């Protein structure tokens, strides 16, 4: 990772000394999407930087990542891995810019912009005290993604502000250590104003009372114009707070026919072939000898595959008459999940001498006992799978929601990109499908509908608040008895397999198929380390072991250490979007749950103590 790009030589102008770009450090490619993506702050020793937009990245050597179904959903031509520069080429890779600009010296207590400390090149130290500087602990952001330094001068001079906007004094920052609260963090000024504590800076109306509005700054985008008249009130955030950056990511599993055969072979070249005619494609195939290792295919097969992909991209999504981008995205998302559900429900055995990214087989032992005792009509062992995860945008202050307007999603480039950063992971998993007849009978019970309606009403209130009276339709909440059951089932299995199989729970992920007549759960490992391909999760899917796991998991779910408060809760979790679910029974690490640990109810599994609401598993 490097700061700003160096100056380039213009034609006809004598070359000036070009300062080599400073290498700040190294970040794993996956982290540039999940943790330190565009717009996120990253600490490097005693400095802080902001990752710049993808339009400043050098992707000349960044590998392509192909996933046609996900590309269609996100409206891009493809994906690329974040660049990884060679050790001797510091100009390549991801750019960063210093943020926040305000630093303080722990010795002389000065609080001022970084440049005023006159630090030596490549260092962040006070020139006078020879002490390492400390980046500002506080920043200011709004729900539209704008970000700027905390207005220390206005904060300390409230009630004593000059018309000129400055008093000529120097700010100081000190923490007396008398308490861990913000009351002990004091901001002063040499003009004689009494030191002011940071207490109250995190109040929602703190800046409104001072007349401070969002300035519409986007420092992660080079030369980005100021977005004037931003209506969102700014908020104070800790520099290292998770609220500073919430990634908006999308993912898809690679399934047949896209994941094998001629489709996989054509995928890296599709952007080249997309606008060419059949003759040009055939000539390119022959000249580049693309099929020299694949004698089973011909140039005509390549042309036919290109035509098939063109037709698939041009085909409208069923019911996609609306021009609303959010509605279109949800329909594409539903299309992706339905395709995965069909593939997971259909055997795709491993074939010798074929490079397969998706292998899905039923267990050798019949699942009759699981059907009778637990209502599982199908179990599939997913021995090989590939998942692509792409970063589309990000949020600040409030975590992403299906109702977010485009303005609430901060862009990762100044102009609409035709590609997005993504990474691919391989793993394995187990897919289970519930008996549809038994499920329909259970989910129509009045008690189940009442509990699900309680969560759905709270969810729809939250979605309506996010829309903010714009008149746009509220996206439907997935909080149905079926979804709550499948979600809770995935969580108890992840917890059980983490204990029984030795997997860290953070390395297991869920994928819930509970809409449009689907009734399945995929639990899989998709990590970049060895924990994703050791065969342990597939072994957990064998009927005998799965039955034992279910029995143990349901036994654990029948009693929570927070009961009876947990099972009798009328609302729990963030924004009251859970019922019987807490950290002692159902909640998982954020990396494991695709729904941010909301829409959970343990009573769907084991019922309520009074017997009025039956559990699916009795």
Secondary structure, DSSP 8 states (H G I E B T S, - for coil): -BSS------TTS---------B-----TTHHHHTS-TT-EEEETTEEEEE--GGGS--TT--EE--HHHHHHHT-SEEE------TT-TTSS-BEEE---EEEETTT-EEEEGGGG---TT--B-TTT--BEEE-SEEEE-TTS-EEE--HHHHHTTTS--TTS--S--EEEEE--S-SSGGGEEEEETTS---EE-TTTTSTTHHHHTT-------TTSTT-----S--S--EEEETT-GGG-EEEEEEEE--TTTTSHHHHHHHTTHHHHTT--HHHHHHHHHHHTTTTT-TT--HHHHHHHHHHHHHHHHS--TT-----HHHHHHHHHHHHHHHHHHHHHS-B---TT---S-EEEE-SS--HHHHHHH-EEEEEEEEEEEEEEEEEEEESSS---TT--GGGSB-SSSS--SEEEEEEEEEEEEEEEE-HHHHHHHHTSHHHHHHHHHHHHHHHHHHHHHHTS-----------HHHHHHHHHHHHHHHHHHHHH---GGGEEEEEE-STT--EEEEEEE-SSGGGSSSHHHHHTSHHHHHHHHHHHHHHHT--TTTTTTTT-SSBSGGG-BSS--TTTT---TTT-TTTT-SB-THHHH--TTSSS--TT-
